[in-house]
Amino acid sequence: MMKKKLIVLIIGTAILLGGEGMAVQAGSLSDATAESLWGIKLGGYLDMSYIYNLNDPEENQGGNIMRVFDVDHNEINFQLFQFYIDRLPEESNEVGFRVDFALGEDSNLIVFDPLVDFGDDFNIYQAYISYVAPIGNGLTIDLGRWVTHHGYEVIESPANSHFSRSILFGWAIPFTHTGLRLTYPFNDMWEVSGAVTQGWDWVDDNNDSKTFHGAVRFRPTESIYIQNSVAWGPELDDNNHDYRLLYDLVATWQVNEQWSVGANFDWAQDENQAPGGGDAEWMGIAGYARYDLLENLYVALRGEWFDDADGARASAFNLSGPGGVVVPDVDVWEITATLGYSPVKNLMTRLEYRHDDASREVFLDGHGLSDTQDTIAFEVIYSF
């Protein structure tokens, strides 16, 4: 009943804001918005896909192992219908908000907290109030739930160059945070932010402690961006003394109008969570390259390596090997190639090939297991 009321509210809001006095702007996710008389913007996208796993696993649903959203083999997938309402402050001493709704298969995979899991493929994954305090260059204060600032890739598919998400996106970092965030720009080159949250993905805290975040962003030129960020706090259920530490590095370089490259590095440690005792660690690195052949045609490449040395992430995601035993230690690397083509405005199509390779047999292969996995995917996105 709650889910139906929320969906009706979304549709009603879209109709209300879609009336007289609105100018519609078409384009990418960031600018495909509509402004009402009250300065409210709305937009979103619809994402559909088909994925085939060359291992042809016996189980179609969940047959693609160590994936994030592209988990189903040989199925047409309603990945996500995302809709946002946005009136973020643009000047000092202004207040605003942002709310993002998600309907579809992906929405179930970014929720770990029953408080915001409405079931039936529906989720509110971002909702916060924002205020720019008149302090110096403007101190932005956000209160609520927002998507994480860690990592290179994001939940919203149109903002990525590939259909599938990286292993680092799914295994190394959180998706969302709930709490208080402060952001301050010193100038055009330097910006810092800090936050106190309920932890990794939790709205209703799973223990009595908080997680602390910090980030430093550096833009030496218009084409280069570097972010260093950390998160530190207990993340386990009813555990206030074993801390998790995450370090995340993101760097991007727009080489010229056609070429862009990027990199992402993650390292994390969970106190006293190694199977044999001691601290558990995981780390990984990813590299990205994209070349725009035309305004509506591009090719992109991603390569990455992830080491779950102590099996902490395999345990968290129930990754099993032969006999159903949770894998204690696994190294995984993958390479992804994507061709993206936009035949008409606001419509993006992608053809992706991805190869995964692991140090152990963790991938489904027919009725058995394999240490490799290859998938071919086709994606269609309509942004509005």
C-alpha positions as a printed Julia matrix, in Angstrom:
384×3 Matrix{Float64}:
  0.0     0.0     0.0
  2.83    2.43    0.89
  4.59    1.66   -2.41
  1.41    2.34   -4.43
  0.86    5.66   -2.66
  4.44    6.73   -3.38
  4.19    5.82   -7.07
  0.92    7.77   -7.34
  2.67   10.71   -5.66
  5.51   10.59   -8.2
  3.14   10.54  -11.16
  1.0    13.29   -9.66
  4.03   15.48   -9.07
  5.2    14.98  -12.65
  1.77   16.0   -13.96
  1.63   19.02  -11.68
  5.09   20.22  -12.65
  4.47   19.44  -16.3
  1.79   22.1   -16.66
  1.8    25.66  -17.91
  4.94   27.72  -17.48
  7.44   24.89  -17.85
 10.36   24.83  -20.27
 11.62   21.34  -21.09
 15.31   20.85  -21.77
 16.41   17.67  -23.5
 19.87   16.19  -23.25
 22.0    14.05  -20.94
 20.96   12.96  -17.44
 22.47   16.07  -15.88
 20.57   18.53  -18.07
 17.54   16.51  -19.15
 15.34   18.35  -16.67
 12.24   20.48  -16.57
 11.87   23.69  -14.56
  8.6    24.85  -13.07
  7.59   28.29  -11.88
  8.92   27.33   -8.45
 12.4    26.46   -9.73
 11.82   22.72   -9.26
 13.55   20.42  -11.72
 12.52   16.89  -12.56
 13.9    14.21  -14.8
 15.17   10.68  -14.93
 15.64    7.72  -17.23
 14.33    4.3   -18.23
 16.9     1.51  -18.57
 16.28   -1.86  -20.3
 18.8    -4.6   -21.11
 19.47   -8.11  -22.32
 22.45  -10.14  -21.04
 23.81  -13.47  -22.22
 26.42  -15.4   -20.24
 28.56  -17.59  -22.52
 28.96  -20.09  -19.65
 25.18  -20.67  -19.96
 24.65  -21.2   -16.21
 21.79  -23.46  -15.17
 20.27  -20.69  -13.07
 19.19  -17.68  -15.15
 18.33  -15.39  -12.24
 21.51  -14.54  -10.38
 23.54  -16.57  -12.87
 26.14  -13.84  -13.46
 28.47  -14.01  -10.46
 30.32  -11.02   -8.98
 28.13   -8.58  -10.89
 26.14   -5.71   -9.42
 23.03   -4.99  -11.5
 23.62   -7.26  -14.53
 23.04  -10.44  -12.55
 20.47  -12.31  -14.71
 21.49  -14.51  -17.64
 19.5   -14.79  -20.88
 16.71  -12.45  -19.75
 15.25   -9.13  -20.85
 15.68   -6.95  -17.8
 13.75   -3.92  -16.59
 16.84   -2.49  -14.92
 15.51    0.8   -13.6
 13.07    3.64  -13.96
 14.68    6.54  -12.11
 12.82    9.74  -11.36
 14.15   12.73   -9.45
 12.76   15.97   -8.05
 15.38   18.64   -7.47
 15.49   22.18   -6.12
 19.03   22.45   -4.84
 20.28   25.85   -3.66
 22.43   27.79   -6.09
 23.38   30.81   -3.97
 24.34   31.6    -0.4
 21.58   31.51    2.24
 19.3    29.39    0.03
 17.7    26.09    1.02
 16.52   23.27   -1.22
 16.14   19.52   -1.57
 16.67   16.47   -3.8
 14.69   13.21   -3.94
 15.43   10.21   -6.2
 12.95    7.39   -6.72
 13.88    4.03   -8.24
 11.55    1.42   -9.7
 12.93   -1.77  -11.24
 15.26   -4.69  -10.65
 18.25   -2.51   -9.72
 16.38   -0.88   -6.86
 16.37   -4.12   -4.85
 20.14   -4.4    -5.17
 21.01   -1.02   -3.66
 18.93   -1.49   -0.5
 20.22   -3.3     2.59
 17.98   -1.53    5.09
 14.36   -2.74    5.59
 13.39    0.8     6.61
 13.62    1.99    2.98
 12.97   -1.32    1.23
  9.35   -0.98    0.09
  9.5    -4.29   -1.78
  8.35   -5.05   -5.31
 11.33   -3.33   -6.94
 10.78    0.14   -5.43
 13.21    2.31   -3.49
 13.91    5.9    -2.48
 17.69    5.86   -2.62
 18.32    9.57   -2.2
 16.41   12.22   -0.23
 18.05   15.17    1.49
 17.63   18.82    2.44
 20.43   21.17    1.38
 21.33   24.63    2.7
 24.17   26.96    1.67
 25.26   28.84    4.76
 26.66   32.37    4.17
 30.14   31.45    5.43
 33.1    32.41    3.24
 32.56   30.99   -0.24
 29.42   29.2     0.94
 29.24   26.16    3.25
 26.81   23.55    1.88
 25.01   21.56    4.58
 23.15   18.4     3.51
 20.9    16.4     5.83
 19.3    13.11    4.77
 20.26   10.24    2.49
 22.55   10.67   -0.5
 24.58    8.53   -2.9
 28.17    7.94   -1.87
 30.98   10.2    -3.05
 33.37    7.23   -3.04
 34.22    5.53   -6.3
 34.49    6.3   -10.02
 31.19    4.85  -11.19
 27.66    5.71  -10.03
 24.23    4.11   -9.65
 22.73    6.07  -12.56
 23.61    4.18  -15.74
 23.52    7.17  -18.17
 26.39    8.78  -16.27
 28.66    5.77  -16.86
 30.37    4.69  -20.08
 29.64    0.98  -19.54
 26.49   -1.0   -18.84
 27.96   -3.32  -16.2
 29.41   -1.78  -13.05
 32.94   -2.41  -11.88
 33.8    -4.9    -9.15
 35.07   -1.95   -7.11
 31.67   -0.26   -7.37
 29.86   -3.35   -6.13
 32.33   -4.88   -3.68
 34.77   -2.26   -2.42
 32.61    0.74   -1.47
 29.12    1.61   -0.17
 26.2     2.83   -2.3
 24.53    5.41   -0.04
 24.84    7.21    3.29
 22.37    8.77    5.71
 23.46   11.59    7.98
 24.96   15.09    7.92
 27.41   16.31    5.27
 29.35   19.57    5.02
 31.08   20.76    1.82
 33.24   23.86    1.44
 34.99   25.17   -1.72
 38.12   27.21   -0.97
 38.42   28.25   -4.61
 38.02   26.81   -8.11
 40.81   24.29   -7.44
 40.26   23.01   -3.88
 37.2    21.65   -2.09
 36.77   19.64    1.12
 33.86   17.76    2.63
 33.13   15.84    5.82
 30.2    13.78    7.02
 28.81   11.84    9.95
 26.55    8.98    8.84
 24.77    5.81    9.96
 27.38    3.82    8.03
 27.49    1.89    4.77
 24.01    1.98    3.17
 22.08    2.07    6.45
 19.21    4.48    7.15
 18.28    2.89   10.47
 21.67    2.32   12.12
 22.68   -1.31   12.64
 24.74   -0.42   15.73
 25.17    2.45   18.2
 28.18    4.07   16.51
 28.59    6.46   13.58
 30.83    6.48   10.54
 33.0     9.5     9.75
 33.87   10.6     6.21
 36.33   13.06    4.74
 37.2    14.06    1.19
 39.62   16.44   -0.5
 39.0    17.38   -4.14
 41.61   19.0    -6.35
 41.08   20.39   -9.86
 44.42   21.87  -11.05
 42.99   22.47  -14.54
 39.57   22.27  -16.15
 40.48   18.87  -17.58
 41.98   17.17  -14.48
 40.08   16.09  -11.35
 41.44   14.22   -8.3
 39.53   13.11   -5.2
 40.96   11.48   -2.07
 38.36   10.23    0.42
 38.17    8.12    3.56
 35.47    6.5     5.7
 35.98    5.16    9.23
 33.53    3.54   11.63
 32.01    0.25   12.87
 29.84   -1.35   10.18
 28.8    -4.73   11.61
 25.46   -5.49   13.25
 25.42   -4.72   16.98
 29.19   -4.17   16.95
 30.57   -0.83   18.17
 34.24   -1.7    18.58
 35.47   -3.29   15.31
 36.11   -0.42   12.89
 36.18   -0.44    9.1
 38.58    1.92    7.31
 38.19    2.76    3.6
 40.48    4.81    1.4
 39.3     5.73   -2.09
 41.15    7.58   -4.87
 39.51    8.81   -8.08
 41.31   10.63  -10.89
 40.03   11.76  -14.3
 41.68   13.51  -17.24
 39.89   14.9   -20.29
 42.85   14.62  -22.65
 41.11   16.39  -25.55
 37.64   16.63  -27.06
 37.69   12.93  -28.01
 39.85   11.19  -25.4
 39.18   10.83  -21.67
 40.87    8.54  -19.15
 40.38    7.78  -15.47
 41.49    5.61  -12.57
 40.08    4.36   -9.28
 41.92    2.78   -6.34
 40.32    1.34   -3.19
 41.78   -0.16   -0.03
 39.8    -1.18    3.05
 40.33   -2.95    6.35
 37.78   -4.56    8.69
 39.06   -5.08   12.24
 38.98   -8.67   13.54
 37.03   -9.99   10.56
 39.55  -12.33    8.92
 38.34  -15.97    9.03
 41.45  -17.09   10.92
 41.54  -14.05   13.19
 43.07  -10.64   12.71
 42.03   -7.85   10.38
 40.47   -8.48    6.98
 41.59   -6.43    3.99
 40.48   -5.89    0.4
 41.83   -3.69   -2.35
 41.52   -3.04   -6.06
 42.36   -0.76   -8.93
 40.5     0.11  -12.13
 41.49    2.0   -15.28
 39.21    3.65  -17.84
 39.57    5.02  -21.37
 36.95    6.45  -23.72
 37.15    7.78  -27.25
 34.31    9.72  -28.87
 34.31    8.77  -32.55
 31.4    11.12  -33.27
 29.07   13.25  -31.18
 26.73   10.27  -30.9
 29.19    7.36  -31.09
 31.93    6.23  -28.68
 34.06    3.27  -27.66
 35.14    2.65  -24.06
 37.45    0.24  -22.28
 37.73   -0.7   -18.61
 40.19   -3.0   -16.9
 40.36   -3.78  -13.19
 41.75   -6.07  -10.53
 40.26   -6.82   -7.12
 41.81   -8.78   -4.25
 39.57  -10.06   -1.46
 42.55  -11.42    0.43
 40.7   -12.53    3.56
 37.31  -13.37    2.09
 35.52  -10.56    3.89
 33.6    -9.34    0.83
 32.94  -12.89   -0.41
 31.42  -13.64    2.97
 29.35  -10.44    2.92
 27.94  -11.29   -0.53
 27.7   -15.07    0.07
 30.1   -15.93   -2.76
 30.54  -19.7    -2.66
 32.95  -22.09   -4.29
 32.83  -25.89   -4.69
 30.59  -27.55   -2.12
 28.86  -24.26   -1.28
 31.74  -23.17    0.97
 32.34  -19.42    1.14
 35.53  -18.57   -0.75
 38.23  -17.53    1.76
 40.5   -15.74   -0.7
 39.86  -14.68   -4.28
 41.6   -12.45   -6.81
 39.49  -11.29   -9.73
 40.3    -9.25  -12.81
 38.04   -8.16  -15.63
 38.13   -6.29  -18.9
 35.12   -4.63  -20.51
 34.69   -3.15  -23.99
 31.67   -1.03  -24.9
 30.3     0.55  -28.07
 27.84    3.34  -27.32
 25.53    4.84  -29.95
 22.82    7.48  -29.65
 20.56    7.2   -32.73
 18.31   10.06  -31.63
 18.38   12.67  -28.89
 17.87   11.32  -25.34
 18.21    7.67  -26.48
 21.41    5.73  -25.78
 22.17    2.16  -26.89
 25.18    0.13  -25.75
 26.75   -3.14  -26.83
 29.12   -4.55  -24.2
 31.48   -7.49  -23.99
 33.01   -8.4   -20.63
 35.48  -11.07  -19.52
 35.93  -12.01  -15.83
 38.78  -14.16  -14.55
 39.23  -15.41  -10.96
 41.93  -17.23   -9.01
 39.31  -19.81   -7.94
 36.3   -21.47   -9.52
 33.56  -19.08   -8.42
 31.59  -18.53  -11.67
 28.65  -20.7   -12.69
 29.28  -22.8   -15.8
 26.35  -24.93  -16.9
 25.8   -27.31  -13.97
 29.26  -26.7   -12.57
 31.81  -23.98  -11.8
 34.55  -22.18  -13.73
 37.27  -19.63  -13.04
 36.19  -17.5   -16.04
 32.99  -15.8   -17.15
 32.15  -13.98  -20.4
 29.01  -11.96  -21.04
 27.51  -10.01  -23.93
 24.98   -7.31  -23.08
 22.77   -4.9   -24.97
 21.32   -1.86  -23.18
 18.82    0.82  -24.16
 18.41    4.01  -22.07
 15.89    6.79  -22.53
 16.65    9.93  -20.53
 14.16   12.7   -19.94
